[in-house]
Amino acid sequence: MQKLGLNELRERYLSFFESKGHLRLPSFPLVPQNDASLLLINSGMAPLKPYFTGKEEPPRKKVTTCQKCIRTPDIENVGKTARHGTFFEMLGNFSFGDYFKNEAIPWAWEFITKDLQIPEERLWISIYEDDDEAFEIWNKSVGIPAEKIVRMGKKDNFWEIGTGPCGPCSEIYFDRGEDKGCGSPDCKVGCDCDRYIEFWNLVFTQFNRDDEGNYTRLANPNIDTGMGLERLACIMQDVNNLFEVDTVRNVLSNVCSIAGVEYGNNSKTDVSIRVITDHIRSTTMMVSDGVIPSNEGRGYVLRRLLRRAARHGKLLGIEGQFLYNLAMVVINESKEAYPELLEKADYIQKVIKIEEEKFQHTIDQGLAILNGYISELKSSGGKVLSGDKAFKLHDTYGFPFDLTREIVEENGFSVDEDEFKAEMQKQKDTARIAHGNKDGAGWDESIYSQLDKAIKTEFIGYDNFECESTILFIIKDGQLVDNVQECDDAVIILDKTAFYGESGGQAGDIGYLQAKNALFKVNDCKKTADGKFLHIGKVEKGLIEKGSTIAAKVDVSSRMSTARNHTVTHLLQKALRNVLGSHINQAGSLVEPTRLRFDFSHFTPVTEDELKQIENEVNQKILENLSVSAREMSLDEAKKSGATALFGEKYGNTVRVVKIGDYSMELCGGTHLSTTSQASLIKIVSESGVAAGVRRIEALTGLGAIQYYSEKERLLGDVAAALKASPQDCLKKVEILTNEIKAGQKEIEQLRSKLVAGSIDDILSKAAIVKGVKVITAKYEGLDMDGLRNTSDMLKNKIGSGVVVIASNFEDKVNFVVTATKDTLEKGIHCGNIIKETAKIAGGGGGGRPDMAQAGGKDVTKIKDALDHSIKVIESQIKS
């Protein structure tokens, strides 16, 4: 058995199944596309679910992939054992109604015994207990002795998720030898010990399970296999766990180098080394696939993994940020299989570095709060930190529980872990209720999925605005009907159409379906996954009947406005990449007749200068009157030509490529202009953040942009009239008025200061003596906090020795300042405590130092009461 590296094993597997007529597909992104039942892709078949259900047509009936996967249910165990990990790669070969057991089983055996040369005597097979068909193939066709084929029950060897396609499994095991076993004479395949390792699962999807639990045979059964690449590498490299596999070990070695520790010498440091090694692999892949750290969903998973890794870096004594550099090791180990890692290397490092910096702040903030909790325990004589406080640190401040426990124990206390777990469970239950149980979401059906999938609408709208069509289906109130009449809302499906169905971010066309004595207004057009166009609208006149001929007429003005916005969206994306960097990826878009909206991955706000550069570049390309062309080609040809693909989108064998001069080339199914000059111009009207690491630009083109400038021109005219100046002199006039206002305000402040200074002697003469300490209280009108502080300083300097408590009614709110001379502090005076009690009377609060403090209040009618109360507070502070 040859010792093969992980990267070579991946290539061997994919090449083997290519030789068997399979189409090699790249790994789908970890972010599921159009599947609400999953947070992250967790198996090889997960992104292929629409192909298995028939909702989408696969690019070929035989496919092979190596799929990146993330699983986090056992995240707390990662690091504690050498078996648990969050990131893995799943090899798979799939048949969508093509071959079945007679091919899948012999091919699996051929690959592992002929290509990989794994000794046959070390291999075992398990099958579903009732699957005699699989037994016969393994035993008679392949030649496996009956005693090496183990029958297992439904729990182990039958795959199903709720209702829908399901079927028996056959698993292949590798015998690692007696020395890896548990020593029991009953040790066999299925034992929980480490001797028999299952590494390839062949799923035979041959049944459909209905709501009542009945199983019916599928007319076209499918094959879904899954083999963990890291697990296979463990076998081929004769190592004990995934952390010893070559590519993973290289990451682990770099962790050790950074931390200055050796792996295998200390169980405690080994845990931290494994956590960092696993988590940096996961996070690098997740960021590459568009996941951004956040406080919910998959973003929270990413944040949790990054922070857990950073925390274990601290435990190893690593100072400062280090994960972003470690990410480059992961990138270099996997760049051949996943070239997008290298393309996005700068972006991946930036995202991870920013999150590391945020966590540094979190650690510091959390420590300050935790130290406060520990001080409370010490002063109260308590022994246990409550679980709700530990949970608050974890949930609100992102402070890891294990760090809380460690620090608390170092100080001689403990944490109520049961209460903490109860709070965690409460949060999980709440999240589960909010998310809903969506395990079966992938198999949902509707009236449209019940229609013959072979029937499609022919779209001829790229070159036509109207066509003659036949009505195939009419749907009213969710039911198929033969006709609809005046005032009925309905959905009409045609055999061919010029209407664009909403997809790829482009809104659907509007227009009319017209017959001799009937008219149907189309308010929207959508497209089903199997290629039927849904004309949604209302009958305005006459009777519309199934099977009749009708003229489908698109609203040309609306279509052209949409085309302007769509073509300019392509120009915008290219300009963004040119100005901001190659890390820019589309994160969503909306193209309507009235506007365009473009979401993209970028971590910081786009500056005014950058926006102007982007806008100018797009306008320049519009003025250059670049030709816009579209042609169909193979996906491979499109990729080789350098066409930009929509991130995460699934494409078939044939794709449409839209080319704008030599400037932009993208895979796109939308409608476009003939030349860029038809767009007229672009005006970016807003730039904002819509999520962590995602920015949004909204813009106008054509008449929308012209109307925008007309409105601005009208507004400028109104402002000029109000200022009694010409438009070109408005700015100058505003500057003059602003300077006059500032001068007036300065003069007012000077007069107010003179008035205040003039009243000081009178205020000093009214000072009270409290237990031998001179106390001044006074109320002022219209003084802001700065003015009040200046006044308090003047009074303190004049008083020589004593306490000053003054307040001001400013903009319907109360300002308080308390100050005291140093000698009074020795008598017990504390300004921070005085102001805290004083401000309460006026509905406010504040604090400060012993010699100076300030506060605010809400109730201006309580100023006198508050000042009077301050005398009592001062009296209580002065030592007798």
C-alpha positions, 0 to 999 in steps of 0.5 A, spaced: 500 500 500 503 506 497 503 512 502 499 517 498 499 525 500 492 528 501 492 532 495 494 526 491 488 522 493 483 527 492 486 528 485 486 520 484 479 519 486 476 525 481 480 522 475 478 515 477 471 517 476 472 522 470 475 515 467 468 512 468 464 518 465 463 522 470 463 530 470 468 533 475 464 539 478 468 544 483 466 544 490 460 548 491 461 554 496 460 552 504 454 557 504 448 553 501 444 556 495 437 556 496 437 551 501 434 554 508 434 547 511 442 548 512 446 553 515 453 551 512 454 545 507 455 539 511 456 533 506 458 532 499 450 531 497 447 537 500 449 542 494 446 536 489 439 536 493 436 539 487 438 534 482 436 528 486 429 531 487 428 533 480 427 540 481 433 542 477 437 538 471 444 536 473 449 538 468 450 531 467 447 524 470 454 522 472 458 527 477 464 526 481 466 532 487 470 533 492 466 537 497 468 542 502 464 541 509 463 544 516 460 540 522 460 544 528 455 540 533 461 537 537 465 544 537 466 543 544 470 536 543 474 539 538 481 539 541 480 535 547 480 528 542 484 527 536 478 525 532 474 531 532 474 536 527 470 542 524 472 542 517 473 536 512 473 534 505 468 529 502 469 525 496 463 523 492 461 520 486 453 521 484 448 518 479 442 522 477 438 516 475 443 513 470 447 507 474 446 503 480 449 498 484 451 494 479 456 499 477 457 503 484 459 497 488 465 494 483 467 501 481 468 502 489 472 496 489 476 497 483 478 504 486 480 502 493 484 495 491 487 496 484 488 504 484 490 505 491 492 498 492 489 497 499 490 489 501 483 486 500 484 482 506 484 488 510 477 490 508 470 489 510 463 490 508 457 492 511 450 492 508 443 494 510 440 487 513 434 486 507 439 488 502 440 482 498 441 485 492 447 488 494 449 482 498 449 478 491 453 484 488 459 484 493 459 476 494 458 474 487 460 479 482 466 482 486 468 476 490 467 478 497 467 472 502 460 472 505 463 472 512 466 479 511 459 482 509 456 484 515 448 485 515 446 491 519 439 495 521 436 501 519 440 505 524 446 504 521 445 502 514 439 506 511 439 513 509 433 518 510 431 525 512 424 525 513 420 524 507 422 523 500 428 519 496 431 514 501 435 508 501 439 502 504 447 503 505 453 499 504 459 501 508 466 499 506 471 498 513 478 498 513 481 493 519 487 497 522 489 491 526 488 487 533 493 492 536 488 498 535 482 494 538 478 493 544 481 486 546 474 483 546 473 477 543 466 480 540 470 485 537 468 486 529 465 491 524 461 496 528 464 496 534 466 503 537 473 501 538 479 504 533 480 497 530 475 497 524 474 504 521 468 506 516 471 510 510 466 510 504 459 510 504 455 508 498 448 510 499 443 507 494 437 512 493 431 507 491 425 509 495 421 514 496 418 515 503 411 518 504 408 522 510 405 515 512 411 512 512 410 508 506 416 506 501 415 506 494 420 504 489 423 510 485 423 509 477 430 512 476 434 510 483 440 514 484 447 513 487 450 518 492 457 516 495 461 519 501 468 518 503 472 522 508 478 525 504 482 526 511 479 519 513 482 515 507 489 519 508 489 516 515 489 509 512 494 511 506 499 514 510 498 509 516 497 515 521 492 515 527 488 521 526 486 527 522 492 531 525 497 527 523 495 527 515 500 531 511 497 537 509 494 538 516 500 536 520 504 542 516 499 547 519 499 544 526 507 544 525 506 552 524 502 552 530 507 549 534 513 554 531 509 560 532 508 558 540 514 555 541 512 548 543 512 541 541 506 537 540 505 530 544 509 533 550 503 536 554 496 534 554 494 541 555 498 544 550 496 539 545 489 541 546 490 548 544 494 546 538 489 541 535 484 547 536 488 552 533 489 547 527 482 545 526 479 552 526 484 556 522 482 550 516 475 551 517 475 559 518 480 560 512 475 556 508 469 559 510 471 566 509 474 564 502 466 562 501 463 569 503 462 568 510 463 574 514 464 574 522 457 576 525 453 575 531 448 570 528 447 564 523 453 562 520 457 568 521 456 567 529 459 560 527 465 563 524 466 568 529 466 563 535 471 558 531 476 564 530 475 567 537 476 560 540 482 559 536 485 566 538 483 564 546 487 558 545 493 562 542 493 566 548 493 559 552 500 557 549 503 564 550 502 567 543 502 574 543 498 579 538 495 577 532 497 570 529 491 567 525 491 571 519 498 569 518 497 562 519 491 562 514 497 562 509 499 556 511 492 553 509 492 557 503 498 554 500 496 547 502 490 547 499 491 552 493 491 547 487 485 544 489 481 550 491 485 556 487 480 561 489 484 561 496 490 564 493 486 569 489 482 571 495 488 571 500 489 578 502 482 578 503 482 572 507 487 575 511 484 581 512 478 579 515 481 574 520 486 579 522 480 584 523 476 579 527 483 577 531 483 585 533 476 585 535 477 579 540 483 582 543 478 588 545 473 583 547 478 579 552 480 586 555 473 588 556 471 581 559 477 581 564 475 588 567 467 585 568 470 579 570 475 582 575 469 586 578 465 579 579 470 576 583 471 583 587 464 582 589 465 575 591 471 576 595 467 582 599 460 578 600 464 572 602 461 568 596 464 562 593 460 561 586 460 565 580 453 565 578 451 561 571 447 567 569 453 572 570 458 567 566 453 567 560 452 574 560 460 574 559 459 569 554 453 572 550 454 579 551 461 580 550 463 574 547 468 572 553 469 564 552 466 560 558 472 556 559 476 562 560 471 565 565 472 558 569 479 558 569 480 565 571 475 564 577 478 558 579 485 561 579 482 566 584 479 560 589 472 560 586 468 556 582 462 557 577 455 554 577 456 550 570 449 547 571 446 554 571 450 556 565 448 550 561 441 552 562 442 559 560 445 556 554 440 551 552 434 556 553 438 560 548 438 554 543 431 553 544 429 560 542 433 560 536 431 553 534 423 556 535 425 562 531 429 558 525 423 553 525 424 545 524 426 546 516 429 539 515 425 537 510 425 544 507 429 541 501 423 536 499 417 541 499 412 541 493 407 546 490 402 546 484 408 548 480 412 542 482 407 537 480 407 539 473 410 535 468 418 537 468 419 535 461 415 541 459 419 548 459 417 555 456 422 557 450 425 564 452 426 568 445 426 575 449 433 576 448 432 578 441 424 579 441 419 584 445 413 580 443 411 573 440 405 569 438 404 563 444 400 557 446 397 557 453 399 551 456 397 552 464 392 557 467 393 557 475 388 561 479 388 561 487 393 555 487 389 550 482 390 549 475 384 551 471 381 551 464 380 559 464 379 565 467 375 571 466 375 579 467 378 581 474 381 574 475 388 574 478 392 568 475 398 565 473 399 563 465 404 559 463 406 559 455 410 554 450 414 560 449 415 567 451 419 574 450 418 576 457 424 575 462 422 571 468 425 574 474 432 571 476 439 573 477 437 579 481 434 582 474 426 583 475 421 580 471 418 584 465 411 587 465 406 587 459 400 584 456 398 577 453 393 579 448 388 575 444 382 578 439 377 579 445 381 578 451 387 582 455 391 580 460 396 585 464 402 582 466 405 585 472 411 580 473 414 574 470 418 569 474 421 562 472 421 556 476 427 551 477 425 547 471 424 552 466 417 554 466 415 562 465 410 564 470 406 570 467 403 573 473 397 578 473 390 580 472 385 579 466 383 586 464 378 584 459 374 578 456 376 570 457 382 567 457 382 559 455 387 554 456 390 552 449 388 558 446 393 562 442 395 569 445 400 575 443 405 576 448 408 583 448 413 586 453 413 593 455 419 595 451 420 602 455 420 598 462 425 592 459 430 598 456 430 601 463 432 595 466 437 593 461 440 600 462 441 598 469 443 591 468 449 593 463 451 598 468 451 593 473 456 589 470 460 596 468 460 597 476 462 591 478 468 591 474 470 598 476 469 596 483 474 591 482 479 596 479 478 601 484 477 597 491 481 590 489 480 583 486 477 581 493 470 584 491 465 579 490 458 580 488 454 579 494 447 580 491 444 585 486 437 588 484 436 590 477 429 594 476 427 599 471 427 605 476 434 603 479 440 598 480 442 595 487 449 592 488 451 588 494 459 586 494 464 584 499 468 589 502 470 590 509 470 598 510 466 604 507 467 606 500 470 613 501 467 619 497 474 619 493 473 612 491 466 613 489 467 618 485 473 614 481 468 608 481 462 613 478 467 616 473 470 610 470 463 607 469 461 614 466 467 613 461 466 606 459 458 609 457 461 614 453 466 610 449 460 607 446 463 599 448 459 594 444 455 589 448 455 582 446 452 575 448 454 568 446 453 561 449 459 557 450 461 551 455 462 552 462 470 550 461 471 555 455 467 561 459 472 560 465 478 559 460 476 566 457 476 569 464 469 570 464 467 572 471 462 568 475 457 569 480 459 567 487 456 560 489 452 560 483 450 553 480 452 553 472 450 547 467 455 545 461 452 551 457 453 558 459 451 565 456 457 570 457 456 577 456 462 581 454 462 589 454 468 591 449 474 589 452 472 591 459 468 586 462 466 579 461 461 575 466 456 569 466 449 572 465 442 570 463 440 577 463 437 582 458 442 588 456 443 594 451 447 593 444 452 599 446 454 602 453 452 609 450 444 607 451 445 607 458 446 615 458 450 615 464 450 613 472 449 616 478 451 613 485 446 615 490 448 612 496 453 607 499 452 603 505 453 597 509 448 592 509 451 586 513 458 585 516 463 585 511 458 587 505 457 594 502 451 596 498 451 601 492 445 604 489 445 608 483 441 610 477 441 610 470 438 613 463 432 618 465 432 616 472 439 619 473 437 625 469 431 626 473 435 626 479 440 631 477 434 635 475 431 635 482 438 637 485 438 643 480 431 645 482 433 644 490 439 649 488 435 654 485 430 654 491 436 655 496 439 660 492 432 664 492 432 663 500 439 666 500 438 671 495 444 669 491 445 666 484 446 658 484 454 659 483 454 664 489 450 660 494 456 656 497 460 663 498 453 666 501 453 660 506 460 661 509 458 668 510 452 667 514 456 661 518 461 666 520 456 671 522 453 666 526 459 664 529 461 671 531 454 672 534 455 666 538 462 668 541 459 675 542 453 672 546 458 667 550 463 673 552 457 677 554 454 671 558 461 670 561 461 678 564 455 677 567 457 671 570 463 674 573 459 680 575 455 676 579 461 672 583 461 676 589 454 676 590 454 669 590 460 668 594 456 673 599 451 667 600 455 662 601 453 657 607 457 654 612 456 646 613 460 643 619 465 648 618 466 648 611 464 653 606 459 651 601 456 655 595 450 653 591 447 657 585 443 656 579 445 659 572 440 660 565 443 658 559 450 655 560 452 649 557 457 644 560 463 648 558 461 654 561 458 651 567 465 648 568 469 655 567 464 658 572 465 653 577 473 654 577 472 661 578 468 660 584 473 655 587 479 660 586 475 665 589 472 661 595 479 659 597 477 653 601 470 649 600 465 646 596 462 649 589 455 646 587 452 649 581 447 648 576 444 650 569 438 650 565 440 649 558 436 647 552 431 644 557 436 640 560 440 640 567 447 641 567 450 640 574 458 641 576 461 640 583 468 642 585 472 642 591 478 645 594 483 639 596 483 641 603 476 639 604 477 632 601 481 630 607 474 632 611 471 627 607 468 630 601 467 626 595 464 630 589 463 624 585 458 621 590 455 628 591 453 629 584 450 622 584 445 623 589 444 631 587 443 629 580 438 624 582 433 629 584 432 632 577 432 625 574 439 624 572 445 621 574 453 622 573 459 621 577 467 623 577 473 624 581 473 626 589 475 633 587 471 634 581 464 631 578 459 633 573 452 630 571 446 631 567 438 631 569 432 631 565 427 635 570 429 643 570 423 644 575 427 640 580 434 644 580 432 648 586 430 641 590 437 638 587 441 644 590 438 644 597 439 636 597 446 637 595 447 641 602 444 635 606 449 630 602 455 634 603 453 635 611 453 627 611 460 626 608 464 631 613 467 628 618 465 630 625 
